[in-house]
Structures are given as C-alpha cells and as structure tokens.
C-alpha cells in the first residue's frame, strides 16, 4: 500500500495563452500539506512535482502515475493551469507548448483527457483522486467510464474505494484568481482545509474527499459566487481519506465555532461575539490567536465585498464617461463582472441603485436617465430584484435542499395567443433548483414508501446536474420518502403554481423579457428541421445561439426575481397535474393540481429542455408525457405549502 501524487503546475506558456503565475505556488502549497506527516503523510519519494513541463514529459508522467500500481494504492493527480476544450467540448490539459489557431485548439500541443481516462481505467489502483484547478475542469469528468473495482473492502486509513474528481469549475465556467491571495482561489481553500484541519467536518480526525470538497466549495463561493466547484464521485470515491486533522486542537475547535457563528455579511451578532469570547477563554487561546483565526474566516467575505465595491466604482466611472453605453462597453462590463467572479444577481442591486440615482438626477437636470441597453443586452440584470427568503432542508451531512418562499397572489395563466385564465395562488415554498443527482441519491436511501428507486438513474452524470430518467411515479415516491423523513408534506407543484413561480410577476414570454439567448438558459438555439418543419433557434427578435447537447449544472444561468433557477430549459419538470384542457379550470380558484381517480396515463410538464427550441421554452408552454416513462430530459422540483403566511 502506498500514497502516490503527481502535482503539475503550468505558469508559463510559449504562445497564445496568458501566464498563470500562481500555478507554481499552487503545486508547492499542495506538496507542503501532502508531505507533512501530521496532514497528508505522503512519503517524499512518492510526491512528484512538475513545473512548466514539456508536453511529452507531462504526458509520460501522467501515464506512469497510473501504471504499475497496486489495488490498495491511493493515487492523486493534481493540475493547476489552463484547461481548454475543443470544438466538440472535449477537455485537454494545457502544456507550456499549447497553441491555438484562429482560436481553435491545436490538440497535439495539449494532453487529451481521453488519454488520461484510458490510463485511469487500466490502473489497478482502486483509489483514484483527481483535483483540477483550471477553467472548464468539469468537462474532464465527461466520458470517464465506470470501472468495476470488485468487492469494496474499506480500509480505516484510506477510506472508501472508487474514484473522485474535484474540479474548480463546471464544464462551462472559468476558474478565477484573486489579487489578495498567493494561490489560486480554489487551491487556497483546499490547502487551508487540510492545513488548518477545518475540512474535517465530522471531527473524526480524518479529511475525506467529500469533506474537503464541501469546505473548499463553500469558501470559494463566499469569495467568488459565480464559480461552482464540483465533485464527481464513483462508487465510494467520495469517502477516500486524503489527510489527517488535529482532532483535539483548541485552535481548530475555535475556528469551527467561528465558521458556525459568522453571518452572511462576514459579521458576528452581539450574542455570537460573546459566545466566542467565552469559548476563547475556555480554550485558553490568546486574543491575537483568536483574532487571526477570525480574520482568516472573514477573508472570503471581505474579498466578496471588495469585488462588489470594485464593480460599483467601475460602473460609476464608466457611466460618467459614457452615459449611454455602447454595445462594446456593455460586453466589456459583462466580461469584467465575470473576471471578478460575480453573478448577475450579485451586481443587480448595484446596477439598480445606480440607475435609480441617475433617474433622480435626470429628472432634476433633464439629463439622459440611464442605460436601457443594459436591460436589452442582459435582461436578467437591471430589472430583477432577487427574493432571498428561504429555508434549507438538510438531507445528509453534505447534501441540502434549498427551498425559496413564493408569495401568494393572483395572476393570468397562459398566453395571449392561446388562452388565459385568472388564478389565485396561495403562498408556498419551491425548490431553488430542480432536484439534483446528489439530492436524489440521498433520498433514494430513505425507507421505501411505495416503490423502489434507482439511486443513480441519470444519463448525464454530475452531482450538481438535475436528476433525469425518472418517471412521474418515481418523483411521487421521492416526495413521499422526503415527507416521511422530515415530517413535512413535500409534493410536486401544480401546473398553476409552476407557471406563477416561473413568471415571478412578469407577463412577458420569459421572466427576463421578450427575447432570450442561450446565455440565459439551456435550450437548442440552432435551427432544427424535423418531418419537413423548421423549428427556429431564435424567438421573436432575438438571435440564434448554441446547442449544448447535455444538461448543465443547476444554477448555471441567472435566477428569476423569486430566486428560482433553471425554470427555462435544461430539463422538463413533472407537475402534479394529470393532462387536461387548458380551459377546464374554474377562474379565480386556488383548487391546486388537476387530479382524478382514474390513474391518468399522461402528466403535465413545464419548462422545456436542452433538446427543444425557444418557443417551447416560454413560461406558458405546456406539454405531456406518459407517467411511467423515463426520459433523459425530464426531471422535477418540489414544493411545500407555507404555514401561517
């Protein structure tokens, strides 16, 4: 049994790609914690570090990492550098020689993920960990086939058998750096989680892969909310133990309490402050030691505030020079937001405030009010105020279900072109995202109510992707198990509740306006000819876009004003209702879902999916599918009624 690691950092590039000076620091920091006998406890001769290697040297090193291993070895591959994808979305590791021609990757200058997949599949080791701190790193998991590792024999010092891929970003995201850190953001928090022991969430003195991922992800998103680190486990790969932690260290105990007490603004309430002071005295920590721990915990919150202030200052200065922003400036502004790692909902309050101030000034001085082009260019930004009232249902130690409060009101259901009807909707909570594969896997382990559930049914794999290939009956069973486990009544939304929640007070075809692009949702933005009929990839005056060919992680696209994600596209969502004519509801009723006692074969679906054109992606569009069938583009989300609202 051995623990072997290969750490590769690419800072310097000979042509085309920007330098990444922190990549070399990243591998040095990872080497430090892995070699520390109180942390990673890797033998010095078993940790190989390559900084800026030639392509062939890098490929050889990766090959030998996986070759000639024993079944009980733990094999770790860490990479910090540019991740690149080709036109087909296949992932490549950049080398110092990587080049592009007319912005297209020259594949012979990079290391193909497909080769690494092949070497992993052939390796005898049953414990394989890959950590990627690079752009588009989630794409590495695409195409990695499952390998039968035989009977699982858990080792106390190594944990579960299997594979785990930890990525700094999804397959479509950039990985960001921070001016205030010596390391890349993702690696900084990986190292911090191991070095400080704070990633040991269950306090057993060992840091498992899923614990390390959960800690790093939470910290990254505090500092850069637009970045979505992911974990792609296979078998028990999420329980592989990568490092030890100081189990009874008073500094670690204090830090965990600080993590628990800090609020979303990086502050402490007065009671929390006094509780921490009392704990510091109990643990006999010096004030300066406690202050240093608190400063480390507050760092990502301060970094987030710094980015918001930087964005606001940039926007104000830009609008002073150019009150009516050109399309070029708008694109630059969006790119700058992405550079800061901020989501649309992070900057929306800033833009709304500045626009409001300009309107006030304009009314007094008769100046141009604002930047209407921003609303046209990025309609999810200026006009949307995100609802933040929610509660969290903890499904396991590491998986939660976020539920968002939806206020009650009346609305017109349907479209003007077809049929509209007034409905009264009572207040309820709705899933912030479609049910993910991670959430499904946990609930599938709950006690059976009526039918068995496949814990891993999805075609497009990914813990943070929506679960699909589930029938309506499967979704009903999920709700039943969750209800019995929590003591609450979870169910599917009625068709009226779904459309009301999707519109979020808007009467336009989409919650972000009259036009859409594939930057705002996952649908087929290309023309599609079927049975002699052309289905256009654009809607109204909007342009065409892309066809992504697979589901995306939930939360990839902007939220609506209620704070709900993925209401347009990605997957169709089962509703509670049996299929019925649109005009069969009584007006101004809150009768809920349309149900009969006849076990109707067809069930309503809403939201459309990655495979369909934007016309079907509208808030009002409805479709039906057989309740017992499982489709790779159909999932669901859950609701629960609000009490005493």
C-alpha positions, 0 to 999 in steps of 0.5 A: 500500500502506498500514497502516490501524487503527481502535482503539475503546475503550468505558469508559463506558456510559449504562445497564445495563452496568458501566464498563470503565475500562481500555478507554481505556488499552487503545486508547492502549497499542495506538496507542503500539506501532502508531505507533512506527516501530521496532514497528508503523510505522503512519503517524499519519494512518492510526491512528484512535482512538475513545473512548466513541463514539456508536453511529452514529459507531462504526458509520460508522467501522467501515464506512469502515475497510473501504471504499475500500481497496486489495488490498495494504492491511493493515487492523486493527480493534481493540475493547476493551469489552463484547461481548454476544450475543443470544438466538440467540448472535449477537455485537454490539459494545457502544456507550456507548448499549447497553441491555438489557431484562429482560436481553435485548439491545436490538440497535439500541443495539449494532453487529451483527457481521453488519454488520461481516462484510458490510463485511469481505467487500466490502473489497478489502483482502486483509489483514484483522486483527481483535483483540477484547478483550471477553467472548464475542469468539469468537462474532464469528468465527461466520458470517464467510464465506470470501472468495476473495482470488485468487492469494496473492502474499506480500509480505516486509513484510506477510506472508501474505494472508487474514484473522485474528481474535484474540479474548480469549475463546471464544464462551462465556467472559468476558474478565477484568481484573486489579487489578495491571495498567493494561490489560486482561489480554489487551491487556497481553500483546499490547502487551508482545509487540510492545513488548518484541519477545518475540512474535517467536518465530522471531527473524526480526525480524518479529511475525506474527499467529500469533506474537503470538497464541501469546505473548499466549495463553500469558501470559494463561493463566499469569495467568488459566487459565480464559480461552482466547484464540483465533485464527481464521485464513483462508487465510494470515491467520495469517502477516500481519506486524503489527510489527517486533522488535529482532532483535539486542537483548541485552535481548530475547535475555535475556528469551527465555532467561528465558521458556525457563528459568522453571518452572511455579511462576514459579521458576528451578532452581539450574542455570537461575539460573546459566545466566542469570547467565552469559548476563547477563554475556555480554550485558553487561546490568546486574543491575537490567536483568536483574532487571526483565526477570525480574520482568516474566516472573514477573508472570503467575505471581505474579498466578496465585498471588495469585488462588489465595491470594485464593480460599483466604482467601475460602473460609476466611472464608466457611466460618467464617461459614457452615459449611454453605453455602447454595445462594446462597453456593455460586453466589456462590463459583462466580461469584467463582472465575470473576471471578478467572479460575480453573478448577475444577481450579485451586481443587480442591486448595484446596477439598480441603485445606480440607475435609480440615482441617475433617474433622480438626477435626470429628472432634476437636470433633464439629463439622459436617465440611464442605460436601457441597453443594459436591460436589452443586452442582459435582461436578467440584470437591471430589472430583477430584484432577487427574493432571498427568503428561504429555508434549507432542508438538510438531507445528509451531512453534505447534501441540502435542499434549498427551498425559496418562499413564493408569495401568494397572489393572483395572476393570468395563466397562459398566453395571449395567443392561446388562452388565459385564465385568472388564478389565485395562488396561495403562498408556498415554498419551491425548490431553488433548483430542480432536484439534483443527482446528489439530492436524489441519491440521498433520498433514494436511501430513505425507507421505501414508501411505495416503490423502489428507486434507482439511486443513480438513474441519470444519463448525464452524470454530475452531482450538481446536474438535475436528476433525469430518467425518472418517471412521474411515479418515481418523483411521487415516491421521492416526495413521499420518502422526503415527507416521511423523513422530515415530517413535512408534506413535500409534493410536486407543484401544480401546473398553476403554481409552476407557471406563477413561480416561473413568471415571478410577476412578469407577463412577458414570454420569459421572466427576463423579457421578450427575447432570450439567448442561450446565455440565459438558459439551456435550450437548442438555439440552432435551427432544427428541421424535423418531418419537413418543419423548421423549428427556429433557434431564435424567438421573436427578435432575438438571435440564434445561439448554441446547442449544448447537447447535455444538461448543465449544472443547476444554477448555471444561468441567472435566477428569476426575481423569486430566486428560482433557477433553471425554470427555462430549459435544461430539463422538463419538470413533472407537475402534479397535474394529470393532462387536461384542457387548458380551459377546464379550470374554474377562474379565480380558484386556488383548487391546486393540481388537476387530479382524478381517480382514474390513474391518468396515463399522461402528466403535465410538464413545464419548462422545456429542455436542452433538446427543444427550441425557444418557443417551447421554452416560454413560461406558458408552454405546456406539454405531456408525457406518459407517467411511467416513462423515463426520459433523459430530459425530464426531471422535477422540483418540489414544493411545500405549502407555507404555514401561517403566511 
